[in-house]
Amino acid sequence: MQENFLNYNINIYCGDSYKIFDNLQNDSITVDHIITDPPYNISKDNNFNTMYSADRHGVDFGEWDKNFDLLSWIDKYISLLSPNGSIIIFNSYRNLSYIIERLELNNIEIKDILVWQKSNPMPRNRDRRYVQDMEFAIWGVNKNSKWVFNRPSNKPYLRSFFQSSIVSGIERTEHPTQKSLKIMQEIIKIHTNKGETVLDCFMGSGTTGVACQKLGRNFIGIEKDKKYFDIAKSRMIL
Ligand SMILES: C[S@@+](CC[C@H](N)C(=O)[O-])C[C@H]1O[C@@H](n2cnc3c(N)ncnc32)[C@H](O)[C@@H]1O
């Protein structure tokens, strides 16, 4: 029997996460999980003409990925987590140690690092560097909590290694760093239960929300860029 996932709540906001936080706090909102993909601050101004040039010297996803304050949002949003809550933050390998340190200062116990391995990474400086075929996410839980870890009974253990191609075809939107829906669904199935609430305070094109909606989780999403917000809105059934 098909479940009616439209019974689950999807609340998305177009605005700055720092400002929307005050509204959520005033409304005493709590969430079971934060699963988010904030800017990585890895963009550099470029003069290349095509994203597909193998000789390009860096990436430029847009102004939103420059001078982003990587850490202060953590102090605020952790306060919304329920006692058995968990947090998963995607980021560049360059920033992992800073984010881990900040999470630990907020009483989060780091459990593992998840790896998304891309089967078709973009070419880059092929002669002198490795291609960038991996992205990482930090998984932490509230200290002394009973965290969710849904290991399917037919698997003796789970690897922290998720594989998919970079997003293409009908799934692809105009968002330059759109996450794979397949990966987000796999992560959400393992780390959250049906009916729980997941927050993504940097939702971009809304991939986390789409995965939540498909899997029967409530979702709160925030995106400050109206163009990306509208894309996210169009991908969810509201
Ligand atoms: C890495 S992208 C998220 C991509 C997303 N996972 C997806 O699949 O499309 C980060 C997003 O955070 C947004 N952003 C940056 N600063 C923000 C802020 N202060 N409040 C809300 N959104 C913000 C950017 O506009 C960008 O779309």
The ligand as an ORCA input file, in Angstrom:
! r2SCAN-3c Opt
* xyz 0 1
  C      26.306     24.050     -1.002
  S      24.824     24.845     -1.371
  C      23.578     23.634     -0.973
  C      23.261     22.724     -2.125
  C      22.173     21.729     -1.806
  N      22.643     20.661     -0.969
  C      21.567     21.133     -3.053
  O      21.509     19.898     -3.209
  O      21.148     21.913     -3.920
  C      24.681     26.010     -0.079
  C      23.538     26.983     -0.191
  O      23.515     27.810      0.966
  C      22.958     29.066      0.594
  N      23.312     30.042      1.634
  C      24.508     30.643      1.847
  N      24.462     31.437      2.923
  C      23.194     31.336      3.419
  C      22.534     31.912      4.536
  N      23.160     32.775      5.375
  N      21.234     31.586      4.747
  C      20.581     30.723      3.915
  N      21.169     30.156      2.840
  C      22.454     30.442      2.597
  C      23.562     29.332     -0.774
  O      22.790     30.258     -1.516
  C      23.602     27.924     -1.377
  O      22.487     27.698     -2.205
*
